[in-house]
Amino acid sequence: MLPSDSNDVLTRVGPGTPMGELMREYWIPACLPEELKPDATPMRLKLLGEKLIAFRDSEGRIGIMDHRCPHRCASMFFGRNEEGGIRCAYHGWKFDVEGNCLDQPNIPEDLRFTDRVKAKAYKVAELGGMVWVYMGKRAVPPPLPALEVFGLPDSERMVLCHQRDCNWLQSLEGDIDTSHFGFLHVGGVKTEDVDPNTMHRWGLVDRAPRYHVKETDWGTMYTAYRPADPGNYFYRFAHFVFPCFAMVPDGTFSNMIQATLSVPLDDNHTMTYVLG
């Protein structure tokens, strides 16, 4: 258990928070590509406590930016996504996917100053069936994640997502934790009813595993071990990979799940992506 101040350092993700600033220095998933159609209604997003919009322009490029127009702070969610940019519904100012101002139709043409106005837009990339965003301060963002699953053809890759109404760390912890298995998932199942050749049996026989923990350059590796057959142990590995990946490369799950990503929407809501 952590004291409350240490807990806040790990769980709070808004602008200016220690974890929020760290998260912003990585690429994180924002949405799925199929959710954004060219010249269609913008999509509301919340990431790391920031209210954003996402849209795909006439040429198929994706923009993710602050939902407020820099002119009078009207929400760009109500704007018109048309002809290569998104136009604010309030005064008609128009911006491209990089936040450049393209038009100021409520100002006489000789007085316009589009070159001095920029919406707060973030760098975007498509990879592995997801739309990724970099919200950090580097002029050149870090490399995109390089998971093996991203190299699979679209027909062989699965990407699912669902919202969890909890903090991102609770979500991540649940994905790498193994001690809850014998209670939450099979708490009502008797040991004798489980196939003796399946790994699930050992989670019932011993519901209090011991752990080896190793810190790595990319995160942390956890190994939960339980007594199995005489002279043997059952080991379950789980990996935490910065900033919010969990990977469980074991038995039953190895052919189904490559990784889960617990992406903070805010301090109390998480979007979980399952890759396989």
C-alpha positions as CSV (number, residue, x, y, z in Angstrom):
1,M,0.0,0.0,0.0
2,L,1.2,3.5,-0.9
3,P,0.8,6.7,1.1
4,S,-1.7,9.0,-0.6
5,D,0.9,11.5,-1.9
6,S,2.9,8.7,-3.6
7,N,-0.3,7.3,-5.0
8,D,-1.2,10.7,-6.5
9,V,2.2,10.9,-8.2
10,L,1.4,7.6,-10.0
11,T,-2.3,8.0,-10.8
12,R,-2.9,11.7,-11.6
13,V,-2.4,12.3,-15.4
14,G,-3.6,15.8,-16.1
15,P,-1.4,18.6,-17.5
16,G,1.5,19.5,-15.2
17,T,1.3,16.3,-13.1
18,P,4.4,14.1,-12.9
19,M,2.8,11.0,-14.4
20,G,0.9,13.1,-16.9
21,E,4.0,14.7,-18.2
22,L,5.8,11.4,-18.4
23,M,2.9,9.8,-20.4
24,R,2.9,12.7,-22.8
25,E,6.5,11.8,-23.8
26,Y,5.3,8.5,-25.4
27,W,3.0,7.8,-28.3
28,I,-0.4,6.6,-26.9
29,P,-3.5,5.3,-28.7
30,A,-6.3,7.8,-29.3
31,C,-8.9,5.9,-31.2
32,L,-9.5,3.4,-34.1
33,P,-9.0,4.5,-37.7
34,E,-12.4,3.3,-38.7
35,E,-14.0,5.7,-36.3
36,L,-12.8,8.7,-38.5
37,K,-14.2,9.1,-42.0
38,P,-13.1,11.9,-44.4
39,D,-15.0,15.1,-44.0
40,A,-17.3,13.5,-41.4
41,T,-18.4,14.8,-38.0
42,P,-15.4,15.3,-35.6
43,M,-15.0,12.8,-32.8
44,R,-14.8,13.9,-29.2
45,L,-11.8,12.6,-27.3
46,K,-10.4,12.9,-23.8
47,L,-6.8,11.9,-23.2
48,L,-4.7,12.5,-20.1
49,G,-7.4,14.8,-18.8
50,E,-7.5,17.0,-22.0
51,K,-10.6,17.5,-24.0
52,L,-9.8,17.0,-27.7
53,I,-11.3,16.4,-31.1
54,A,-10.2,14.0,-33.8
55,F,-11.1,14.3,-37.5
56,R,-10.0,13.0,-40.9
57,D,-9.8,15.6,-43.6
58,S,-10.7,15.4,-47.3
59,E,-7.3,13.8,-48.2
60,G,-7.5,11.2,-45.4
61,R,-5.1,12.9,-43.0
62,I,-6.0,12.7,-39.3
63,G,-5.9,15.7,-37.0
64,I,-6.1,15.6,-33.2
65,M,-6.3,19.0,-31.4
66,D,-7.6,20.9,-28.5
67,H,-11.4,21.1,-28.7
68,R,-11.4,24.8,-28.3
69,C,-11.0,27.2,-31.2
70,P,-8.1,29.6,-30.4
71,H,-10.3,32.6,-31.5
72,R,-13.1,32.6,-28.9
73,C,-12.8,29.1,-27.4
74,A,-15.9,27.7,-29.0
75,S,-15.9,23.9,-29.2
76,M,-14.6,22.7,-32.6
77,F,-16.7,19.5,-32.1
78,F,-19.5,21.6,-33.6
79,G,-17.3,22.7,-36.5
80,R,-17.6,21.6,-40.1
81,N,-15.0,19.2,-41.4
82,E,-14.8,20.3,-45.0
83,E,-12.3,20.8,-47.9
84,G,-9.1,20.0,-46.1
85,G,-9.8,21.4,-42.7
86,I,-12.2,22.0,-39.8
87,R,-14.1,25.2,-39.7
88,C,-15.3,26.7,-36.4
89,A,-19.1,27.1,-36.2
90,Y,-18.8,30.4,-34.3
91,H,-16.9,32.7,-36.7
92,G,-15.8,30.3,-39.5
93,W,-12.1,30.2,-38.7
94,K,-10.7,27.2,-40.4
95,F,-7.7,25.0,-39.4
96,D,-5.8,22.1,-41.0
97,V,-4.7,18.9,-39.2
98,E,-1.5,20.5,-38.0
99,G,-3.4,23.4,-36.5
100,N,-2.5,26.0,-39.1
101,C,-5.1,28.6,-39.7
102,L,-6.4,28.5,-43.3
103,D,-9.2,31.1,-43.2
104,Q,-10.6,34.0,-41.2
105,P,-13.8,34.8,-43.1
106,N,-15.2,37.3,-40.5
107,I,-12.2,39.6,-41.0
108,P,-11.7,41.8,-44.1
109,E,-9.3,40.1,-46.4
110,D,-6.6,42.7,-46.2
111,L,-6.6,42.6,-42.4
112,R,-6.4,38.8,-41.9
113,F,-3.5,37.3,-39.9
114,T,-3.8,33.6,-40.4
115,D,0.0,33.2,-40.2
116,R,-0.1,34.3,-36.6
117,V,-2.8,32.0,-35.4
118,K,-2.4,28.3,-34.6
119,A,-4.7,25.7,-33.0
120,K,-3.1,23.4,-30.4
121,A,-2.7,20.3,-32.5
122,Y,-0.7,17.1,-31.8
123,K,1.4,14.8,-33.9
124,V,-0.6,11.8,-35.2
125,A,0.3,8.4,-36.8
126,E,-1.6,5.3,-37.8
127,L,-0.1,1.9,-36.8
128,G,-1.3,-1.6,-36.1
129,G,-5.0,-0.8,-36.5
130,M,-4.9,2.2,-34.1
131,V,-4.5,6.0,-34.3
132,W,-1.6,7.1,-32.1
133,V,-1.0,10.6,-30.8
134,Y,2.1,12.2,-29.3
135,M,1.2,15.0,-26.8
136,G,4.7,15.8,-25.5
137,K,7.0,18.8,-26.0
138,R,9.7,17.3,-28.2
139,A,10.0,18.8,-31.7
140,V,10.9,15.3,-32.9
141,P,8.7,12.7,-31.2
142,P,10.2,9.3,-30.1
143,P,9.8,6.2,-32.3
144,L,6.5,4.5,-32.4
145,P,6.1,1.3,-30.4
146,A,7.5,-1.8,-32.2
147,L,5.4,-4.7,-31.1
148,E,5.5,-7.9,-33.2
149,V,1.7,-7.8,-33.7
150,F,2.0,-4.6,-35.7
151,G,3.8,-6.6,-38.4
152,L,0.8,-8.9,-39.0
153,P,-1.5,-8.4,-42.0
154,D,-4.8,-6.6,-41.1
155,S,-6.6,-9.9,-41.7
156,E,-4.6,-11.7,-39.0
157,R,-4.6,-8.9,-36.4
158,M,-7.3,-8.1,-33.9
159,V,-7.8,-4.8,-32.1
160,L,-10.5,-4.4,-29.5
161,C,-11.2,-1.5,-27.1
162,H,-13.5,-0.9,-24.2
163,Q,-13.7,1.7,-21.5
164,R,-13.0,0.9,-17.8
165,D,-14.3,3.3,-15.2
166,C,-11.2,3.2,-13.1
167,N,-7.8,4.8,-12.9
168,W,-5.3,3.6,-15.6
169,L,-3.0,2.1,-12.9
170,Q,-5.8,0.0,-11.5
171,S,-6.6,-1.2,-15.1
172,L,-2.9,-2.1,-15.8
173,E,-2.4,-3.8,-12.4
174,G,-5.4,-6.0,-13.0
175,D,-3.9,-7.1,-16.4
176,I,-0.6,-8.2,-14.9
177,D,-1.9,-9.5,-11.5
178,T,-2.3,-13.2,-11.1
179,S,-3.4,-13.6,-7.5
180,H,-7.0,-12.5,-8.3
181,F,-7.4,-15.3,-10.8
182,G,-8.4,-18.0,-8.2
183,F,-11.0,-15.7,-6.7
184,L,-12.6,-13.4,-9.4
185,H,-12.4,-15.6,-12.5
186,V,-12.9,-19.1,-11.0
187,G,-13.8,-18.5,-7.4
188,G,-16.8,-20.7,-7.7
189,V,-15.1,-23.6,-9.4
190,K,-13.8,-26.6,-7.5
191,T,-10.3,-27.9,-8.0
192,E,-11.4,-31.4,-8.9
193,D,-13.6,-30.0,-11.7
194,V,-10.7,-28.4,-13.5
195,D,-8.7,-30.4,-16.1
196,P,-5.5,-31.4,-14.3
197,N,-3.5,-30.7,-17.5
198,T,-4.5,-27.0,-17.7
199,M,-2.6,-24.1,-16.2
200,H,-5.8,-22.8,-14.5
201,R,-5.6,-25.7,-12.0
202,W,-2.6,-24.2,-10.3
203,G,-4.3,-20.9,-9.8
204,L,-7.0,-22.8,-7.8
205,V,-4.6,-25.1,-5.8
206,D,-2.5,-22.1,-4.7
207,R,-4.2,-18.8,-4.6
208,A,-1.3,-17.0,-2.9
209,P,1.6,-17.1,-5.3
210,R,5.1,-15.8,-4.6
211,Y,6.8,-13.3,-7.0
212,H,10.1,-12.6,-8.6
213,V,10.3,-9.0,-9.8
214,K,12.9,-7.6,-12.2
215,E,13.2,-4.0,-13.3
216,T,14.3,-3.6,-16.9
217,D,15.1,-0.7,-19.3
218,W,11.6,-0.9,-20.8
219,G,9.6,-1.5,-17.6
220,T,9.2,-4.4,-15.2
221,M,9.0,-8.2,-15.5
222,Y,6.9,-10.1,-12.9
223,T,7.0,-13.8,-12.4
224,A,4.4,-15.4,-10.2
225,Y,5.2,-19.0,-9.1
226,R,3.3,-21.7,-7.4
227,P,4.0,-25.3,-6.5
228,A,2.8,-27.7,-9.2
229,D,3.5,-31.4,-9.6
230,P,6.0,-32.8,-7.1
231,G,9.3,-31.1,-7.7
232,N,7.9,-28.6,-10.2
233,Y,6.6,-25.1,-10.1
234,F,4.1,-23.3,-12.3
235,Y,5.4,-19.9,-13.5
236,R,3.2,-17.1,-15.0
237,F,5.1,-14.2,-16.5
238,A,3.7,-10.7,-17.0
239,H,5.5,-7.6,-18.3
240,F,4.8,-4.0,-17.8
241,V,6.2,-1.9,-20.7
242,F,6.3,1.9,-20.5
243,P,4.1,3.8,-20.6
244,C,0.9,1.7,-20.2
245,F,1.4,-1.7,-21.8
246,A,0.8,-5.1,-20.2
247,M,2.0,-8.3,-21.9
248,V,1.2,-11.8,-20.6
249,P,3.0,-14.4,-22.9
250,D,1.8,-17.6,-21.4
251,G,0.0,-20.8,-22.4
252,T,-3.6,-20.3,-23.2
253,F,-3.3,-16.6,-23.9
254,S,-0.3,-16.7,-26.2
255,N,-2.3,-17.2,-29.4
256,M,-5.0,-14.7,-28.4
257,I,-3.5,-11.7,-26.7
258,Q,-0.2,-10.0,-27.5
259,A,-0.7,-6.9,-25.3
260,T,-3.2,-4.7,-23.5
261,L,-2.9,-1.0,-23.3
262,S,-4.4,1.0,-20.4
263,V,-4.7,4.5,-21.8
264,P,-5.7,7.2,-19.3
265,L,-8.7,9.3,-20.4
266,D,-8.6,11.1,-17.1
267,D,-7.9,10.2,-13.5
268,N,-11.0,8.0,-13.2
269,H,-11.5,6.5,-16.7
270,T,-9.3,4.3,-18.9
271,M,-9.6,3.1,-22.5
272,T,-8.3,-0.4,-22.7
273,Y,-7.0,-1.7,-26.1
274,V,-6.5,-5.4,-26.6
275,L,-4.1,-6.4,-29.4
276,G,-3.8,-9.9,-30.7
